[in-house]
Each structure stands twice: as structure tokens, then as C-alpha cells.
Amino acid sequence: QGHLLESGGGLVQPGGSLRLSCAAPETIFRLYVMGWYRQAPGKQRELVAAISSNDNTNYLDSVKGRFTISRDNSKNTVSLQMNSLKPEDTAVYYCNAKIGGIDAWGQGTQVTVSS
């Protein structure tokens, strides 16, 4: 468990881009799988992208080719570059750190894609 802090959300037009960042305590960042989840109104929270300490990644099918997750080990941050955004990407995005059954969550940052 630890405190995660997201930033970078906002309002963007369809086709636009946003970059989300998540800062984590070093003790979490070094050991946990880091990821981004999102939750849209009326929907379950879903995993968008995750990255391991050795840079293995996985993505939600609907964001493949558009989103890129990365980590900066020198800054203890994980980022989500979101390109070609669609209205259906609108959600609150949460940073997540996971190890086994233990999860740490950020407060969430709103991403709204609208004309």
C-alpha cells in the first residue's frame, strides 16, 4: 500500500492526445506492477495498460496502438501517452500499483474526450 498521485487529465477533442503521469513512493514503484485503470459512468473499472519492472506491457484491446505505457525509474513515475482519443475513452483514470493481492490506488484524474 502507498499513495499514488495522478496528473495530466483534462478535456480534449476526439483525435487529440493527453499524457497522464503517476508518481509513486520508491518502495512501491520498485517492486510493484504499475498500471492504469479507468472507470466510466455505469461501467466497471477496467485495466487500460500495465507495465512490469522489466518493461513487459499489456493493454486493453480497445486502446492498443493508441496508448503507450512507460515508466521512468529515475523519477518513480509511470506515464500513459494517449493518442487518437475517442469519446469512449472518457473516464476517470486511476494509477494502480499491484503486487499479489495488494493494490495501491491513486485518487483518479478525469479524462473527457468531446467535441
C-alpha positions as CSV (number, residue, x, y, z in Angstrom):
1,Q,0.0,0.0,0.0
2,G,1.0,3.5,-0.7
3,H,-0.1,6.9,-2.0
4,L,-0.2,7.4,-5.8
5,L,-0.8,10.7,-7.4
6,E,-2.1,11.1,-10.9
7,S,-1.9,14.2,-13.1
8,G,-2.5,15.1,-16.7
9,G,-6.2,14.6,-17.2
10,G,-8.4,17.1,-18.9
11,L,-10.7,17.9,-21.8
12,V,-9.6,17.1,-25.3
13,Q,-11.2,16.8,-28.7
14,P,-11.6,13.5,-30.5
15,G,-8.3,12.6,-32.2
16,G,-6.3,14.6,-29.6
17,S,-3.7,13.5,-27.2
18,L,-3.1,13.5,-23.4
19,R,-0.3,12.3,-21.3
20,L,-1.1,11.0,-17.8
21,S,1.6,10.7,-15.1
22,C,1.6,8.9,-11.8
23,A,4.1,9.4,-9.0
24,A,4.7,6.6,-6.6
25,P,6.8,6.0,-3.5
26,E,10.0,4.4,-4.4
27,T,9.3,1.3,-2.3
28,I,6.1,0.7,-4.3
29,F,7.4,1.7,-7.7
30,R,10.5,-0.6,-7.5
31,L,8.5,-3.8,-6.6
32,Y,5.0,-3.4,-8.0
33,V,3.5,-3.9,-11.4
34,M,2.3,-0.4,-12.3
35,G,-0.9,0.2,-14.3
36,W,-3.6,2.5,-15.4
37,Y,-7.3,1.7,-14.9
38,R,-10.3,3.6,-15.9
39,Q,-13.9,3.8,-14.9
40,A,-16.6,5.3,-17.0
41,P,-20.2,6.0,-15.7
42,G,-22.2,2.8,-15.4
43,K,-19.2,0.6,-16.1
44,Q,-16.8,-1.5,-14.1
45,R,-13.3,-0.3,-13.5
46,E,-11.1,-1.8,-16.2
47,L,-7.4,-2.2,-16.8
48,V,-6.2,0.0,-19.6
49,A,-2.5,-0.7,-19.5
50,A,0.1,-2.2,-17.2
51,I,3.9,-2.4,-17.1
52,S,6.2,-4.6,-15.1
53,S,9.6,-3.8,-13.7
54,N,11.2,-5.4,-16.8
55,D,9.0,-3.3,-19.1
56,N,6.6,-6.0,-20.1
57,T,3.4,-4.4,-21.1
58,N,-0.2,-5.3,-21.8
59,Y,-3.1,-3.2,-23.0
60,L,-6.9,-3.2,-23.2
61,D,-7.8,-4.3,-26.7
62,S,-9.6,-1.0,-27.5
63,V,-6.5,1.1,-26.8
64,K,-3.9,-1.0,-28.5
65,G,-2.0,1.1,-31.0
66,R,-3.2,4.3,-29.5
67,F,-2.0,4.3,-25.9
68,T,1.5,3.7,-24.6
69,I,2.5,3.0,-21.0
70,S,6.0,3.7,-19.8
71,R,8.0,4.1,-16.6
72,D,10.8,6.3,-15.6
73,N,12.7,4.5,-12.9
74,S,14.8,7.6,-12.0
75,K,11.7,9.6,-11.2
76,N,9.5,6.8,-9.8
77,T,6.8,7.7,-12.3
78,V,4.7,5.8,-14.8
79,S,3.1,7.6,-17.7
80,L,0.3,6.8,-20.1
81,Q,0.5,8.5,-23.5
82,M,-2.9,8.6,-25.1
83,N,-3.2,9.4,-28.7
84,S,-6.1,9.4,-31.2
85,L,-8.5,9.8,-28.3
86,K,-12.1,8.8,-28.7
87,P,-15.2,9.8,-26.8
88,E,-15.4,6.3,-25.4
89,D,-12.1,6.9,-23.7
90,T,-13.9,9.3,-21.4
91,A,-13.5,8.1,-17.8
92,V,-11.7,8.7,-14.6
93,Y,-8.3,7.2,-14.9
94,Y,-6.6,5.7,-11.9
95,C,-3.0,4.8,-11.3
96,N,-2.5,1.4,-9.8
97,A,0.3,-0.5,-8.2
98,K,-0.1,-4.2,-7.7
99,I,1.8,-7.0,-6.0
100,G,0.0,-10.2,-5.4
101,G,-3.3,-9.4,-3.7
102,I,-2.2,-6.0,-2.6
103,D,-3.3,-2.9,-4.5
104,A,-2.4,0.8,-4.1
105,W,-4.6,3.4,-5.9
106,G,-4.4,7.0,-6.8
107,Q,-7.2,9.4,-6.4
108,G,-8.0,9.5,-10.1
109,T,-7.9,12.0,-12.9
110,Q,-10.7,12.9,-15.2
111,V,-10.2,12.4,-19.0
112,T,-13.0,13.8,-21.1
113,V,-13.0,13.4,-24.9
114,S,-15.6,15.6,-26.5
115,S,-16.1,17.9,-29.5
